[in-house]
């Protein structure tokens, strides 16, 4: 545990505000001991040996060249198991965390499907605009020069421009649930023409209250379709959706270990009268915190903290729901490119993002639920690396 820090009265209140609804339960009700855990000692793990190489897959040669050009040398576990099934047209349930290569696991076979049939159309549904844009970026990387076109329809961007883009031929629509439903209601998208649907991070869409939108979208799809469904966790509600949306799916799970096992977890206690900001400054003064993701509870608090850090000379950016799509994308690019060392974010804005080499996650404001805590700290300690998570406790 980190030492207590004296705090001045003007910083007596956290930047978080009491929220309502699902997230109204204060995290303080959970035993703080849950935030303290040493990462499992990672010995010399047995190296994964895929059953296939990318050259083995029954895909077009130009797609194999594109995969090689992107630096993909051999399939990850989820790619090794899902790509052959998706190429056969089987419905698939993929259970895997972000950062396991699942985006390529569904994009590669679906690009190949379109190369075989140029009239094929694919819908990809994602919980957040950042994840949707990330998927489109990866799609463009694989399909460059192949005459495959996509439209990304997400909130926070001009719906007029999206409607114009939908008027041109496209093979992929990559969408968030709310904006997609809006466009369907306006008569701009007819899902009866789409033979394939991908539900990415379906558990997060459920958590974010998109269940009605998901059912609306799936009801608009043809009854006979190809469905790929991805989630990180399986709950009773998710099982119900699987039964509704998929037909005899192949179940593939590559969650071989809990993400948290790779993360050193500790707390920073702020005693009565302590200075929470001073404690944060001290932590960020340590060069070991090379790439830091800081979570706050509210959009206002995240923006305020980011500006304070910039004022103190730290290279910090922020993402939250009040920022425009272009501003959020710029902040992410600066953080991913190591121009900004710190990214301050809300839970919703950061969901689904695959940001490599995050050294530390700091919970400046405690999350509303233990599930949110697990999702936050899962942004570090990826791909066999160890990460660190610190939670401020008042």
C-alpha positions as CSV (number, residue, x, y, z in Angstrom):
1,X,0.0,0.0,0.0
2,X,1.2,3.5,-0.8
3,X,1.7,6.0,2.0
4,X,-1.1,8.3,3.1
5,X,-0.9,11.8,1.6
6,X,-2.0,15.0,3.4
7,X,-4.6,16.8,1.4
8,X,-5.6,20.5,1.4
9,X,-9.2,21.4,2.0
10,X,-9.8,22.9,-1.5
11,X,-9.3,19.4,-2.9
12,X,-11.5,17.8,-0.3
13,X,-14.0,16.5,-2.8
14,X,-13.2,14.0,-5.5
15,X,-13.7,14.9,-9.1
16,X,-16.4,12.2,-9.2
17,X,-20.1,12.8,-8.7
18,X,-22.7,10.5,-7.3
19,X,-24.4,9.0,-10.3
20,X,-27.7,7.3,-10.6
21,X,-28.9,4.1,-12.2
22,X,-26.8,0.9,-12.7
23,X,-23.6,2.7,-11.5
24,X,-25.0,4.4,-8.4
25,X,-23.5,1.8,-6.0
26,X,-20.4,3.3,-4.5
27,X,-17.3,1.1,-4.9
28,X,-16.3,2.0,-1.4
29,X,-18.8,-0.6,-0.2
30,X,-16.5,-3.3,-1.6
31,X,-13.6,-4.4,0.6
32,X,-10.5,-2.4,-0.5
33,X,-8.5,-5.6,-0.1
34,X,-9.8,-6.6,-3.5
35,X,-7.7,-3.8,-5.0
36,X,-4.4,-5.3,-3.6
37,X,-3.0,-8.3,-5.4
38,X,0.4,-9.2,-6.7
39,X,0.7,-10.3,-10.3
40,X,1.2,-14.0,-10.7
41,X,4.9,-14.9,-11.4
42,X,5.1,-15.6,-15.1
43,X,7.7,-18.2,-15.7
44,X,8.8,-19.5,-19.1
45,X,5.4,-20.2,-20.5
46,X,4.9,-22.8,-23.1
47,X,4.8,-21.0,-26.5
48,X,1.5,-21.3,-28.3
49,X,1.8,-23.5,-31.4
50,X,-1.0,-22.8,-33.9
51,X,-2.4,-25.6,-35.9
52,X,-2.4,-23.4,-39.0
53,X,-0.3,-20.8,-40.6
54,X,-2.0,-17.9,-42.5
55,X,-0.8,-19.6,-45.7
56,X,-2.7,-22.7,-44.7
57,X,-6.1,-21.0,-44.6
58,X,-8.3,-21.3,-47.7
59,X,-8.2,-17.6,-48.5
60,X,-7.3,-15.6,-51.5
61,X,-3.6,-15.0,-52.3
62,X,-4.0,-11.2,-52.3
63,X,-5.4,-11.4,-48.7
64,X,-2.5,-13.6,-47.7
65,X,-0.2,-11.0,-49.0
66,X,-2.0,-8.2,-47.1
67,X,-1.8,-10.2,-43.9
68,X,1.9,-10.6,-44.4
69,X,2.3,-6.9,-45.2
70,X,0.7,-6.0,-41.9
71,X,3.3,-8.0,-40.1
72,X,1.1,-11.0,-39.1
73,X,3.4,-14.0,-38.9
74,X,1.3,-16.6,-37.3
75,X,-2.3,-16.8,-36.0
76,X,-3.1,-16.0,-32.4
77,X,-5.1,-18.7,-30.5
78,X,-8.5,-17.2,-31.4
79,X,-7.5,-16.6,-35.0
80,X,-6.2,-20.1,-35.3
81,X,-9.5,-21.6,-34.1
82,X,-12.1,-19.1,-35.5
83,X,-10.9,-18.4,-39.0
84,X,-11.4,-21.9,-40.3
85,X,-14.9,-22.1,-38.8
86,X,-15.9,-18.7,-40.1
87,X,-14.6,-19.6,-43.6
88,X,-17.0,-22.6,-43.5
89,X,-19.9,-20.3,-42.8
90,X,-20.5,-21.6,-39.2
91,X,-22.1,-19.4,-36.5
92,X,-19.4,-18.8,-33.9
93,X,-19.3,-17.7,-30.3
94,X,-15.9,-16.3,-29.4
95,X,-15.1,-15.7,-25.8
96,X,-11.9,-13.6,-25.5
97,X,-10.5,-10.4,-24.1
98,X,-9.6,-7.3,-26.0
99,X,-6.1,-7.5,-27.4
100,X,-6.2,-11.2,-28.3
101,X,-6.5,-10.6,-32.1
102,X,-10.3,-11.2,-32.4
103,X,-10.8,-8.3,-34.8
104,X,-8.6,-10.0,-37.4
105,X,-10.3,-13.3,-36.5
106,X,-13.5,-12.1,-38.0
107,X,-12.3,-9.6,-40.6
108,X,-10.0,-12.1,-42.5
109,X,-12.7,-14.7,-43.3
110,X,-15.3,-12.0,-44.0
111,X,-13.0,-10.1,-46.4
112,X,-12.4,-13.4,-48.1
113,X,-16.2,-14.0,-48.4
114,X,-16.5,-10.6,-50.2
115,X,-13.6,-11.4,-52.5
116,X,-15.6,-14.5,-53.5
117,X,-18.9,-12.6,-53.8
118,X,-18.8,-8.8,-54.4
119,X,-22.5,-8.4,-53.6
120,X,-21.9,-9.8,-50.0
121,X,-22.6,-7.3,-47.2
122,X,-21.5,-7.4,-43.6
123,X,-22.7,-5.6,-40.6
124,X,-20.3,-5.2,-37.6
125,X,-21.9,-3.9,-34.4
126,X,-19.7,-2.5,-31.6
127,X,-20.5,-0.8,-28.3
128,X,-18.5,2.4,-28.7
129,X,-17.5,4.7,-31.5
130,X,-13.8,4.3,-30.7
131,X,-14.0,0.6,-31.1
132,X,-16.1,0.9,-34.3
133,X,-13.4,3.3,-35.8
134,X,-10.7,1.0,-34.6
135,X,-12.3,-1.9,-36.5
136,X,-12.7,0.1,-39.6
137,X,-9.1,1.1,-39.5
138,X,-8.0,-2.5,-39.3
139,X,-10.4,-3.4,-42.1
140,X,-8.8,-0.8,-44.4
141,X,-5.4,-2.1,-43.5
142,X,-6.3,-5.7,-44.6
143,X,-8.4,-4.7,-47.6
144,X,-6.4,-1.9,-49.1
145,X,-6.4,-2.1,-52.9
146,X,-9.1,-4.8,-53.0
147,X,-12.1,-2.7,-53.9
148,X,-13.8,-3.4,-50.6
149,X,-15.6,-0.4,-49.2
150,X,-17.0,0.4,-45.7
151,X,-19.1,3.0,-43.9
152,X,-18.7,3.7,-40.2
153,X,-21.9,5.0,-38.6
154,X,-21.4,6.2,-35.1
155,X,-22.8,8.8,-32.8
156,X,-20.9,12.1,-32.3
157,X,-20.2,12.4,-36.1
158,X,-22.3,14.1,-38.8
159,X,-25.2,11.9,-39.7
160,X,-25.6,13.8,-42.9
161,X,-22.1,12.7,-44.1
162,X,-22.9,9.2,-43.0
163,X,-26.1,9.2,-45.0
164,X,-24.2,10.4,-48.1
165,X,-21.6,7.7,-47.6
166,X,-24.4,5.1,-47.4
167,X,-25.6,6.2,-50.8
168,X,-22.4,4.8,-52.3
169,X,-21.7,1.1,-52.7
170,X,-20.3,-0.5,-49.5
171,X,-19.6,-4.1,-48.4
172,X,-19.2,-3.3,-44.7
173,X,-21.2,-1.2,-42.3
174,X,-19.5,-0.8,-38.9
175,X,-21.8,0.8,-36.4
176,X,-22.8,1.6,-32.9
177,X,-26.3,0.5,-31.9
178,X,-28.0,3.8,-31.3
179,X,-26.8,5.5,-34.6
180,X,-27.6,2.3,-36.6
181,X,-31.1,2.2,-35.3
182,X,-31.6,5.9,-36.1
183,X,-30.5,5.3,-39.7
184,X,-32.7,2.2,-40.1
185,X,-35.7,4.2,-38.8
186,X,-34.9,6.9,-41.4
187,X,-35.0,4.3,-44.1
188,X,-31.3,4.8,-45.0
189,X,-30.2,1.2,-44.2
190,X,-32.0,-2.0,-45.1
191,X,-30.5,-4.9,-43.2
192,X,-32.5,-7.5,-45.1
193,X,-29.7,-7.1,-47.7
194,X,-27.0,-8.1,-45.2
195,X,-26.1,-11.8,-45.0
196,X,-23.5,-11.6,-42.2
197,X,-23.5,-9.9,-38.8
198,X,-20.7,-9.5,-36.2
199,X,-21.6,-8.6,-32.6
200,X,-18.3,-7.4,-31.1
201,X,-18.1,-7.0,-27.3
202,X,-21.7,-8.0,-26.9
203,X,-21.4,-8.2,-23.2
204,X,-20.4,-4.5,-23.0
205,X,-23.3,-3.6,-25.3
206,X,-25.6,-5.4,-22.9
207,X,-24.0,-3.6,-19.9
208,X,-24.4,-0.2,-21.6
209,X,-28.2,-0.7,-22.0
210,X,-28.3,-1.5,-25.8
211,X,-30.3,-4.7,-25.4
212,X,-33.4,-3.3,-27.1
213,X,-31.3,-1.8,-29.9
214,X,-29.5,-5.2,-30.4
215,X,-32.8,-7.0,-30.6
216,X,-34.2,-4.4,-33.0
217,X,-31.2,-4.8,-35.3
218,X,-31.2,-8.6,-35.3
219,X,-34.9,-8.7,-36.0
220,X,-34.2,-6.6,-39.1
221,X,-31.6,-9.1,-40.4
222,X,-32.5,-12.1,-42.6
223,X,-33.5,-15.1,-40.5
224,X,-31.0,-17.1,-42.5
225,X,-27.7,-15.4,-41.9
226,X,-24.1,-15.9,-40.7
227,X,-23.6,-14.6,-37.2
228,X,-20.3,-14.1,-35.3
229,X,-20.7,-13.2,-31.6
230,X,-17.9,-12.1,-29.4
231,X,-17.8,-11.4,-25.6
232,X,-15.3,-11.4,-22.8
233,X,-17.7,-12.7,-20.2
234,X,-20.7,-15.1,-20.2
235,X,-23.7,-14.3,-18.0
236,X,-27.2,-15.6,-17.9
237,X,-28.4,-12.7,-20.0
238,X,-25.6,-13.3,-22.6
239,X,-26.6,-16.9,-22.8
240,X,-30.1,-15.8,-23.6
241,X,-28.9,-13.6,-26.4
242,X,-26.8,-16.4,-27.8
243,X,-29.9,-18.6,-27.9
244,X,-31.8,-15.8,-29.7
245,X,-29.2,-14.7,-32.2
246,X,-27.1,-17.7,-33.1
247,X,-27.9,-21.1,-34.7
248,X,-25.9,-24.1,-33.3
249,X,-22.8,-22.0,-32.8
250,X,-19.3,-23.3,-32.4
251,X,-18.1,-22.1,-29.0
252,X,-14.5,-21.0,-28.9
253,X,-12.9,-19.7,-25.7
254,X,-9.3,-18.5,-25.4
255,X,-9.6,-17.1,-21.9
256,X,-6.8,-19.3,-20.6
257,X,-6.0,-17.1,-17.6
258,X,-7.6,-14.2,-15.8
259,X,-6.3,-10.9,-17.1
260,X,-5.8,-9.7,-13.5
261,X,-3.2,-12.3,-12.9
262,X,-0.8,-10.2,-15.0
263,X,-1.5,-7.0,-13.1
264,X,0.1,-5.9,-9.8
265,X,-2.8,-4.2,-7.9
266,X,-2.4,-1.8,-5.0
267,X,-4.1,1.2,-3.4
268,X,-3.1,4.7,-2.6
269,X,-4.8,5.8,0.6
270,X,-5.7,9.4,1.0
271,X,-6.3,10.2,4.7
272,X,-8.7,12.8,6.0
273,X,-7.1,16.2,5.1
274,X,-4.8,14.6,2.5
275,X,-4.1,16.0,-0.9
276,X,-5.2,13.7,-3.6
277,X,-3.7,15.7,-6.5
278,X,-0.4,15.9,-4.8
279,X,-0.4,12.1,-4.5
280,X,-1.1,11.8,-8.2
281,X,1.7,14.3,-9.0
282,X,4.2,12.2,-7.0
283,X,3.2,9.0,-8.8
284,X,3.5,10.6,-12.2
285,X,6.9,11.9,-11.3
286,X,8.1,8.3,-11.4
287,X,9.6,7.5,-14.8
288,X,8.4,3.9,-14.4
289,X,4.9,5.2,-15.2
290,X,5.8,5.4,-18.8
291,X,2.3,5.1,-20.4
292,X,-0.5,5.8,-18.0
293,X,-4.3,5.4,-18.3
294,X,-6.2,7.3,-15.6
295,X,-9.9,6.7,-15.0
296,X,-12.4,9.1,-13.6
297,X,-16.1,8.7,-12.9
298,X,-17.5,11.7,-14.8
299,X,-17.0,13.6,-18.1
300,X,-16.6,16.9,-16.2
301,X,-14.1,15.4,-13.8
302,X,-12.0,13.8,-16.5
303,X,-11.8,17.0,-18.5
304,X,-10.9,19.0,-15.4
305,X,-8.2,16.6,-14.3
306,X,-6.6,16.5,-17.7
307,X,-6.4,20.3,-17.9
308,X,-4.8,20.4,-14.4
309,X,-2.2,17.8,-15.4
310,X,-1.4,19.8,-18.6
311,X,-1.1,22.9,-16.5
312,X,1.5,21.1,-14.4
313,X,3.6,20.2,-17.4
314,X,2.4,16.7,-18.0
315,X,1.7,15.5,-21.6
316,X,-1.9,14.5,-21.1
317,X,-5.0,14.0,-23.2
318,X,-8.6,13.1,-22.4
319,X,-11.5,11.2,-23.9
320,X,-15.1,11.3,-22.8
321,X,-18.6,11.5,-24.2
322,X,-18.7,15.3,-24.5
323,X,-15.8,15.5,-26.9
324,X,-16.3,15.3,-30.7
325,X,-15.3,12.2,-32.5
326,X,-12.4,13.9,-34.3
327,X,-11.1,15.3,-31.0
328,X,-11.3,11.9,-29.3
329,X,-9.5,10.2,-32.2
330,X,-6.7,12.8,-32.1
331,X,-6.3,12.2,-28.3
332,X,-6.1,8.4,-28.9
333,X,-3.6,8.8,-31.7
334,X,-1.3,11.0,-29.5
335,X,-1.5,8.5,-26.7
336,X,-1.0,5.4,-28.9
337,X,1.9,7.2,-30.6
338,X,3.6,8.0,-27.3
339,X,3.3,11.7,-27.9
340,X,1.0,12.0,-24.9
341,X,2.2,10.0,-21.9
342,X,-1.1,10.2,-20.0
343,X,-4.7,9.5,-21.1
344,X,-7.5,10.5,-18.8
345,X,-10.8,8.7,-19.6
346,X,-14.3,7.7,-18.5
347,X,-15.2,4.0,-18.4
348,X,-17.5,4.2,-21.5
349,X,-15.1,6.1,-23.6
350,X,-12.3,3.6,-23.0
351,X,-14.3,0.4,-23.5
352,X,-13.1,-1.8,-26.2
353,X,-9.9,0.1,-27.0
354,X,-6.8,-1.9,-27.7
355,X,-3.9,0.3,-26.7
356,X,-0.6,-1.5,-26.6
357,X,2.0,-1.2,-23.8
358,X,0.0,0.6,-21.1
359,X,2.4,0.4,-18.1
360,X,-0.1,1.6,-15.4
361,X,-3.8,2.1,-14.9
362,X,-4.7,4.6,-12.2
363,X,-8.3,4.6,-10.8
364,X,-8.3,8.2,-9.7
365,X,-12.0,7.8,-8.9
366,X,-13.2,4.4,-7.8
367,X,-15.4,2.6,-10.4
368,X,-19.1,2.0,-9.7
369,X,-18.9,-1.8,-9.8
370,X,-16.3,-4.5,-9.4
371,X,-16.9,-5.5,-13.0
372,X,-15.9,-2.0,-14.1
373,X,-12.8,-2.3,-12.0
374,X,-11.8,-5.5,-13.8
375,X,-12.4,-3.9,-17.2
376,X,-10.3,-0.9,-16.2
377,X,-7.3,-2.7,-15.0
378,X,-7.5,-5.1,-18.0
379,X,-6.0,-2.3,-20.1
380,X,-2.6,-3.2,-18.8
381,X,-0.8,-6.5,-18.4
382,X,-1.6,-7.7,-21.9
383,X,0.1,-10.1,-24.2
384,X,2.0,-11.8,-21.5
385,X,3.4,-8.6,-20.1
386,X,3.0,-7.5,-16.5
387,X,1.2,-4.2,-15.7
388,X,0.3,-2.2,-12.6
389,X,-2.9,-0.8,-11.3
390,X,-3.4,1.7,-8.5
391,X,-6.7,2.7,-6.9
392,X,-7.1,5.9,-4.9
393,X,-9.0,5.2,-1.7
394,X,-10.4,8.0,0.5
